[in-house]
Structure formats: structure tokens, C-alpha cells
Amino acid sequence: MLSLLIWISVLGGLVVGFLPKNKNPNIYRNIALVFAIITLVVNLYIAFNFRTDTFSLQFTEHYQWLDWLGLSYDLGLDGLSFPLICLNSFLTLTAIYITPKDLPRPRLYYSLVLLLSAGVMGAFLAQNLLLFFLFYEVEVAPLYFLIAIWGGQRKGYAAMKFLLYTVLSGFLVLVSFLGLVWLSGESTFAFEPLKSHSIPVASQVLLLIPLLIGLFIKIPIFPFHTWLPDAHVEASTPVSVLLAGVLLKLGTYGLLRFGVGLFRDGWLVLAPYLAFLAAISALYGASCAIAQKDMKKVVAYSSIAHMAYILLGAAATTRLSLEACILQMVSHGLISAMLFILVGIVYKKTGSRDVNYLSGLLNPERGLPVTGSLMILAVMASSGIPGMIGFIAEFLVFRGSFPIFPIPTLLCLVGTGLTAVYFLLMVNRVFFGRLTVELASLPRVMWSERIPAIALAILIIIFGLQPDWMLRWCKTEASVILYGNQIVVEQQINS
């Protein structure tokens, strides 16, 4: 079943890529939509059959591959990966839907999007460290070409910068995995056997440092963040949705799955430093966002700030903070995707993202009133207004981390306050005030263009009012991350 989530997208990418050239580019778009919908349907089937009362992996698959290398095709699903594969499926469908119909080279574009989705899906499902690394690297090539071919004026620079940073990230992650297997004496990269081994704390710290740096690049965390604003500014709107909504989560997923899960003692040694680094990254991202004039850069730097809260929760290593980390990953994915979609609509209709040029777009007659209203809702969600998923996710992160790291938590709370500052500055300049003469005759926004943002807004509100509908998937996984196999054994004894 889990293989379907990966190979349906791979098959879709190959089908679209090898279709004969057609005068109607909508053919490729419609086929890509069909494969994305099928993947989402498989996700829904898994959701209805996913058990929230078990501590063990579900829907597991195991096939021998390269035994001499320790590589096996091991897939499994738990409360950490399940919300993320759902997010990946939904945002992939969204990205394909919002892609302009007159896009050049559509066959290659939709093929790369589906292959990108398959790589991300495989990384979230892999239960073998080397298999995770392979999927972790597979997504690099599609995203590089998606930026380099369909990006903005400086697309070549942004794509190459992304490639270099990501390759370095993968190399450091691989170094850590190789060191762990070597020190444990295992002949396999399978996750479960490695998790049961105990190695000296000093060795754990040495192995954890390259892993953390590699994952910090992907998240990104200050000072390893510089590739992200350039990539977002030059990437098209659908690519920015995937980049912020899903791809950054590979880094935070790795923090919980491998950082806390495999190097628990070493993690506890470094945790105080990680908490302060999270606070620095949150304040830095928020401060940079205030100074930006490009709407896309504002959202990009906000991602740096909000992803830092996940590092804070992971550093605290309490059950509540780990549950909140998973919720924050989903929260950021939904909110950032909505923000980038709305910024894309503004750019498409006005030809600009400059906050000093745009003004009065909330005008009910000649502006973009519905788009502006949705943008206000999105920035309220990102600022942590109660009743939306952003509030409950960040509140739980801070509630779980404050008893352990009070000062870094308070500093991150300041970063949350700054979120309201930079988003209010952006909204006030762009949507309020008098509509300028240059913007007096804007093209009409069709309802089909608003549907993705409206769907995301509904999910943001639903999970904000009923967070337990999301948290119930990950409650057991937080216990497994904290206590390892011991809790599984105790469950079996009690039953």
C-alpha cells in the first residue's frame, strides 16, 4: 500500500514525460491532476485504516535489496510520517492545479512535479537510513530544474545556490549515518536495529553535529538559511508552495526521527544550545522579514522564524513539545502555502510584489477584495490568532518547552509578536489606503483561482478549532520517540 504512494507519482511522471507532443498543453496538466488525485485517494484509504492506538509501525513493507550494502526496501507509517504524507499529497495536487495553463514545456514541468512528490513521499516512509538518504537526494534534481527553467530573472543563480547547499546537506547526513552504522557494529542501515544500540555519549555528539548541520540547511536554521529567500523569490508560485509547504519539513522530520530517535543522549547534551539557536533563528527571521520590500521575501523570512519553533520544541524533548512539533509542521505547511498562493495572485494581477508600489488592493470595486480578505486571514493565522491552527501549534510548542528552556521560549514568543508586526506592515501597505491610478484597472480574479486558498483557509480554521483531529495521529509517536521500544514492549505485556 505504501509503495503505491511513491510509485503512482513515479508512474505519473513517466507517463506525462513520455507523452507525444500535443498542441493542447492542458492534456499534460489533466493527466498530472489525475495521478495526484489517485495518490490523495490512497492517502484517504490509509487514513481510514490508520490505527491511533498502536505504538508500532503500520502498513510495513520489507524487501531485500542490496544485503552486502545494508540497503533494504523498508517502508513504514507512524504518527510522525502520516500527517506529512497527507500534507505532501494535498499540496502536490494544489501546486498542479494552480500552475498556469499556458506554461512553457508542460510535459517536463508536470513530470518533475510528480517525481518531486514521489521523492518526498519516499523519504517520509523510509525505515532504512540509506533508503531515506536516497529519497532525500532524489528530490534535489526535480526542484533544481523547476527553479532553473521556470524561475525568475536570477533563476540560474538561485537554482545553483539551492543545489550546492542541498548537496552539502545530504553529504553531512550521510556522514552521520555511516558513522552510526560503523560504531554500532551493525551490517544494516535498518532504522529499528540501530535504534536499539547504545553508543558512548561523546560519539553520539560527534555524529549528531554533522547530522544537525545537514538538517539545519534543509529546514533552514540561521546561519544556514541564505539559499531560501533567493529560491523563493525566483521560483514560480506552485514551486514555492511545494518548497515551503513540504520540502522544508524533510529537515524537521529528520530532527525528530533521527536526531532525537537515534542520538537521544547526545541530543540531551546539545539541547540547551539548540534551544538558544532556535531563539536566535526566530528573532533573525522575524527581523529580516520586517525590512523586506518584496512580499515573497517577507513570507520566505517568516518561514525561517516559524520553522525555528520546531527546533525549540524538539530541543525541549517533552511529550507535549514533540506532539506540538508535528502539529507545527502541518500548520506551517498549510499557512505558508496559502500565503504564497495569495502573493502569486497579487503578482499575476498587478505585475509587482513591491510593498512600496502596491496600495489599496482591498478596494471593493476595482481592487482585489476577496484576495485581500483571504490574505488578512492567512496573516492572522501565521501571527497566532486563536481559532486557527497557527495559534494552537505555537502555543503547545511554547507550553511544552517553557518548563525546560524558559529564556529561549520567551525569546521565541517575542518572535511571534514580531510576526504580527511584519505582516501588518505588509497588509497595511498593500491592501489598505488609496488605490493608485496605475492599479485602477486590475484583471478580475476568477473563483477557480481562489479555490486553493479557500480550501487551505478551511483546513486552517478546522484544525484550529479541533486540533485533536490532527493531534490524535501523533500522540503515540511522541511516546515512541521519547521512550523507544520500551513502551512497545510494555504495551504488549499489558495487553
SEKOL-59431 format. One line per 2 residues: number of its first residue (from 0); their letters; for each residue x, y, z of C-alpha. Coordinates in steps of 0.001 Angstrom, whole numbers. Example, Ala and Ser with C-alpha at 12.3 -4.5 7.8 and 13.67 -1.06 7.14 Angstrom:
<sites>
0) as) 12300/-4500/7800  13670/-1060/7140
</sites>
This chain:
<sites>
0) ml) 0/0/0  2752/2465/931
2) sl) 4594/1722/-2291  1562/2978/-4186
4) li) 2073/6427/-2678  5549/6535/-4194
6) wi) 5217/4664/-7445  1915/6171/-8588
8) sv) 3681/9533/-8706  6705/7990/-10420
10) lg) 4454/6334/-12994  2588/9600/-13484
12) gl) 5836/11469/-14041  6982/8929/-16622
14) vv) 3616/8865/-18410  3459/12650/-18679
16) gf) 7122/12942/-19622  6925/10435/-22473
18) lp) 3614/11503/-23940  3839/12708/-27533
20) kn) 3915/16441/-28068  384/17840/-28219
22) kn) -874/21234/-29276  -3129/21363/-26202
24) pn) -953/21661/-23051  -3984/21039/-20836
26) iy) -3671/17332/-21687  -492/17047/-19608
28) rn) -1976/19103/-16777  -5117/16965/-16613
30) ia) -3143/13724/-16589  -914/15046/-13796
32) lv) -4027/16029/-11841  -5434/12521/-12238
34) fa) -2297/10904/-10803  -2181/13440/-7956
36) ii) -5836/12746/-7137  -5223/8978/-7160
38) tl) -2355/9450/-4693  -4593/11553/-2463
40) vv) -7306/8872/-2595  -4775/6242/-1493
42) nl) -3867/8581/1364  -7505/8796/2396
44) yi) -7812/4998/2335  -4787/4749/4620
46) af) -6272/7423/6890  -9461/5412/7402
48) nf) -7427/2308/8236  -4732/4001/10335
50) rt) -4806/2909/13979  -4120/5611/16549
52) dt) -3958/3167/19475  -808/1294/18459
54) fs) 2849/2133/19013  4186/5/16175
56) lq) 4710/803/12514  1743/234/10238
58) ft) 1404/-875/6589  5017/-2055/6701
60) eh) 6787/-3376/3614  10125/-5145/3518
62) yq) 12071/-6370/503  15694/-7389/394
64) wl) 17685/-5224/-1964  21472/-4934/-1539
66) dw) 22285/-7037/1524  26035/-6556/1186
68) lg) 25470/-2795/1477  22912/-2981/4257
70) ls) 20267/-1432/1998  16751/-2832/2061
72) yd) 13442/-1508/793  11787/-909/4167
74) lg) 8691/1271/4349  6524/2006/7366
76) ld) 3996/4517/8603  3527/6036/12045
78) gl) 2160/9167/13677  5163/11251/12656
80) sf) 5143/10477/8946  1395/10119/8392
82) pl) 426/13828/8688  3359/14746/6449
84) ic) 2488/12369/3615  -1072/13725/3700
86) ln) 312/17257/3517  2568/16275/619
88) sf) -284/14716/-1365  -2613/17669/-834
90) lt) -55/20358/-1670  1167/18463/-4736
92) lt) -2398/18439/-6048  -2695/22130/-5175
94) ai) 561/23017/-6941  -509/21248/-10133
96) yi) -3933/22917/-10005  -2568/26475/-9661
98) tp) 27/26066/-12405  -738/28429/-15326
100) kd) -2289/26645/-18278  -12/28448/-20757
102) lp) 3157/27246/-19061  6032/26526/-21482
104) rp) 7380/22950/-21687  4437/21494/-19718
106) rl) 5434/17838/-20197  8741/18301/-18411
108) yy) 7228/20540/-15737  4433/18208/-14613
110) sl) 6741/15212/-14827  9218/16903/-12462
112) vl) 6487/17898/-10011  5257/14304/-9748
114) ll) 8789/12931/-9378  9471/15529/-6694
116) sa) 6384/14378/-4815  7499/10751/-5078
118) gv) 10937/11557/-3644  9470/13423/-679
120) mg) 6941/10655/-55  9682/8031/-59
122) af) 11776/9978/2446  8853/10217/4882
124) la) 8119/6483/4587  11654/5014/4512
126) qn) 12648/2884/7507  16199/2322/6295
128) ll) 18718/5144/6755  20350/4609/3378
130) lf) 16955/4419/1678  15989/7691/3360
132) fl) 19196/9272/2066  18456/8117/-1481
134) fy) 14981/9648/-1430  16388/12716/345
136) ev) 18693/13252/-2625  16185/12263/-5325
138) ev) 14085/15377/-4725  17069/17678/-5353
140) ap) 17191/17271/-9153  13481/17950/-9871
142) ly) 13419/21046/-7679  16655/22346/-9214
144) fl) 15179/22175/-12708  11818/23574/-11568
146) ia) 13633/26693/-10349  16256/26868/-13108
148) iw) 13796/26537/-16020  10575/28191/-14790
150) gg) 12044/30689/-12321  12525/34451/-12448
152) qr) 15310/36650/-13750  18008/35253/-11434
154) kg) 16767/31673/-11638  20162/30229/-12556
156) ya) 21834/31751/-9520  19038/30715/-7148
158) am) 18889/27162/-8513  22646/26649/-8302
160) kf) 22748/28039/-4764  19952/25672/-3754
162) ll) 21765/22748/-5381  25093/23418/-3640
164) yt) 23528/23860/-217  21330/20785/-590
166) vl) 24151/18561/-1809  26212/19621/1203
168) sg) 23211/18859/3413  22902/15346/2007
170) fl) 26635/14706/2361  26622/15642/6052
172) vl) 23564/13498/6729  25239/10532/5013
174) vs) 28445/11010/7034  26427/10804/10241
176) fl) 24588/7676/9112  27789/5939/8062
178) gl) 29428/6763/11388  26458/5400/13311
180) vw) 26474/2086/11452  30223/1751/11862
182) ls) 30199/2429/15619  27162/233/16273
184) ge) 28746/-2753/14538  25572/-3429/12560
186) st) 25678/-4683/8981  22445/-2948/8044
188) fa) 21098/595/7787  17661/-514/9007
190) fe) 16284/2009/11494  14909/-320/14193
192) pl) 18109/-2354/14853  20177/834/15003
194) ks) 17754/2453/17431  18286/-351/19942
196) hs) 22080/101/20029  23777/2235/22665
198) ip) 26988/4059/21791  29049/6418/24019
200) va) 27649/9905/24540  30770/11579/23159
202) sq) 30465/9567/19958  26784/10461/19713
204) vl) 27614/14150/19949  30281/13853/17242
206) ll) 27846/12077/14922  24977/14381/15785
208) ip) 26797/17593/14839  27110/16856/11082
210) ll) 23562/15484/11047  22250/18676/12641
212) ig) 24144/20955/10264  22848/18985/7289
214) lf) 19265/19193/8556  19637/22878/9523
216) ik) 20453/23628/5892  17253/21936/4767
218) ip) 14951/23491/7408  16637/26164/7243
220) if) 18043/27489/10523  20259/30559/10869
222) pf) 23056/30840/9706  22449/28110/7091
224) ht) 19401/29836/5611  20733/32062/2841
226) wl) 19614/29823/-37  15930/30001/918
228) pd) 14978/33650/191  16677/33510/-3219
230) ah) 14980/30233/-4086  11543/31523/-3108
232) ve) 11873/34846/-4923  12949/33215/-8182
234) as) 10693/30155/-8012  7211/30198/-9500
236) tp) 4228/30208/-7138  3492/26433/-7352
238) vs) 7145/25619/-6678  7209/27988/-3692
240) vl) 4120/26207/-2341  5906/22855/-2502
242) la) 9192/24222/-1216  7765/25932/1868
244) gv) 4845/23592/2446  6581/20222/2152
246) ll) 10293/20192/1339  11418/22141/4388
248) kl) 9680/19521/6527  12263/16938/5497
250) gt) 14687/18751/7801  12384/18935/10813
252) yg) 11239/15347/10209  14900/14323/10355
254) ll) 15364/16161/13652  12654/14110/15328
256) rf) 13181/10791/13558  16981/10640/13639
258) gv) 18252/13404/15925  16027/12586/18908
260) gl) 15267/8997/17911  18813/7723/17307
262) fr) 21062/10019/19348  18972/10602/22460
264) dg) 21837/11022/24946  23853/13216/22608
266) wl) 20721/15238/21847  20217/15984/25542
268) vl) 23803/17274/25749  23293/19679/22845
270) ap) 19668/20564/23642  20383/23840/25554
272) yl) 22479/25144/22659  19822/24079/20156
274) af) 17134/25937/22120  19100/29187/22047
276) la) 19903/28678/18356  16164/28316/17734
278) ai) 15535/31609/19531  18250/33367/17527
280) sa) 16891/31989/14251  13327/33007/15139
282) ly) 14329/36577/16009  16627/36857/12997
284) ga) 13980/35634/10564  11356/37979/12002
286) sc) 13721/40959/11988  14706/40352/8369
288) ai) 11058/39982/7357  10306/43473/8724
290) aq) 12952/45001/6448  11793/43348/3188
292) kd) 10036/45158/353  9194/42068/-1698
294) mk) 6070/40251/-471  7620/36886/-1303
296) kv) 10700/37655/746  8529/38611/3703
298) va) 6857/35180/3581  10214/33452/2997
300) ys) 11843/35008/6071  8721/34269/8101
302) si) 9309/30591/7273  12764/30787/8833
304) ah) 11228/32179/12019  8362/29711/12261
306) ma) 10464/26639/11469  12721/27620/14372
308) yi) 9843/26919/16772  10017/23261/15747
310) ll) 13701/23169/16715  12775/24685/20093
312) ga) 10125/22030/20712  12467/19244/19642
314) aa) 15201/20585/21955  12821/20518/24933
316) tt) 12086/16821/24280  8877/16638/26263
318) rl) 5901/14649/25069  3809/17785/24618
320) sl) 6537/19663/22743  7125/16731/20363
322) ea) 3412/16458/19606  3380/20205/19034
324) ci) 6348/19944/16645  4360/17633/14376
326) lq) 1346/19951/14535  3570/22964/13815
328) mv) 4950/21246/10704  1432/20803/9352
330) sh) 446/24297/10454  3365/25952/8703
332) gl) 2780/23868/5583  -844/24969/5267
334) is) -315/28630/6183  2804/29207/4083
336) am) 1165/27534/1074  -1836/29845/1411
338) lf) 382/32921/1742  2415/32071/-1360
340) il) -730/31360/-3398  -2181/34762/-2485
342) vg) 1099/36570/-3160  1137/34816/-6537
344) iv) -2380/36102/-7332  -1337/39660/-6414
346) yk) 1745/39414/-8627  -219/37936/-11518
348) kt) -2851/40706/-11438  -608/43697/-10643
350) gs) 2776/42661/-12063  4511/43615/-8815
352) rd) 5270/42329/-5310  6781/45623/-4089
354) vn) 5039/46763/-903  6027/50355/-1646
356) yl) 4361/50264/-5073  1166/48413/-4218
358) sg) -1642/50141/-2350  -5366/49936/-1783
360) ll) -5914/46441/-3193  -8744/45863/-728
362) np) -10833/48325/-2740  -14226/46559/-3176
364) er) -14876/47847/-6698  -11592/47981/-8587
366) gl) -9156/46112/-6328  -8775/42523/-5116
368) pv) -11176/42448/-2133  -11580/38661/-1799
370) tg) -7850/38082/-2224  -7154/40783/346
372) sl) -9621/39262/2804  -8021/35841/2429
374) mi) -4590/37404/2894  -5730/39034/6146
376) la) -6982/35643/7341  -3680/33990/6385
378) vm) -1522/36552/8197  -3792/36278/11236
380) as) -3212/32518/11228  534/32987/10905
382) sg) 509/35588/13697  -1120/33110/16079
384) ip) -4653/34442/16356  -6808/31999/18427
386) gm) -9210/29839/16472  -6654/28928/13802
388) ig) -4092/26159/13613  -1147/28553/13895
390) fi) -2174/29583/17406  -2656/26125/18880
392) ae) 522/24736/17282  2759/27515/18579
394) fl) 1010/27630/21971  1656/23907/22503
396) vf) 5292/24271/21422  5829/27059/23950
398) rg) 3815/25279/26644  5905/22139/26225
400) sf) 9278/23908/26035  8864/26651/28694
402) pi) 9442/24395/31749  12693/23124/30203
404) fp) 14038/26245/28442  12206/29328/29750
406) ip) 14535/32008/28312  14683/30655/24721
408) tl) 10917/30169/24854  10355/33781/25899
410) lc) 12646/34954/23110  10654/32902/20605
412) lv) 7483/34487/21988  8989/37843/21074
414) gt) 9488/36452/17574  5797/35574/17486
416) gl) 4983/39174/18363  7209/40375/15552
418) ta) 5229/38159/13152  2244/40436/13666
420) vy) 4467/43459/13047  5892/42494/9655
422) fl) 2664/41010/8334  624/44021/9474
424) lm) 3124/46322/7763  2781/44314/4555
426) vn) -1011/44121/4643  -1400/47781/5584
428) rv) 787/48964/2712  -515/46604/62
430) ff) -4219/46283/760  -5261/49423/2643
432) gr) -5031/53051/1628  -5962/54603/-1703
434) lt) -5813/52540/-4889  -3246/54180/-7165
436) ve) -4005/55191/-10725  -1642/52539/-12115
438) la) -3683/49825/-10362  -7126/51197/-11163
440) sl) -7971/48592/-13818  -6869/45223/-12468
442) pr) -7828/41969/-14203  -10603/40069/-12500
444) vm) -9692/37200/-10189  -11693/34127/-11161
446) ws) -13177/31895/-8498  -11159/28988/-9860
448) er) -8036/30908/-8838  -9359/31391/-5306
450) ip) -10404/27786/-4644  -6971/26549/-3398
452) ai) -6609/29439/-935  -10180/28959/273
454) al) -9596/25211/775  -6450/25936/2789
456) ai) -8306/28554/4845  -10988/25997/5707
458) li) -8366/23475/6870  -6559/26152/8896
460) ii) -9770/27021/10729  -10993/23432/11161
462) fg) -7724/22227/12713  -7538/25437/14730
464) lq) -10935/24755/16295  -10433/20976/16536
466) pd) -6665/20394/16903  -7238/16943/18389
468) wm) -8340/15747/14951  -4679/16175/13987
470) lr) -3003/15506/17335  -4616/12097/17756
472) wc) -2498/10787/14885  785/11707/16565
474) kt) 226/11202/20311  1582/7655/20306
476) ea) 4560/8578/18142  5710/11230/20620
478) sv) 5878/8487/23257  7860/6189/20968
480) il) 10369/8961/20201  10794/9609/23918
482) yg) 10873/6045/25251  11821/3965/22235
484) nq) 10986/286/22015  10464/56/25767
486) iv) 6953/1446/25528  6073/-1032/22785
488) ve) 7210/-3918/24976  5211/-2595/27930
490) qq) 2134/-2291/25735  2467/-5899/24611
492) in) 2893/-7095/28229  -152/-5145/29394
494) s) -2252/-6496/26578
</sites>
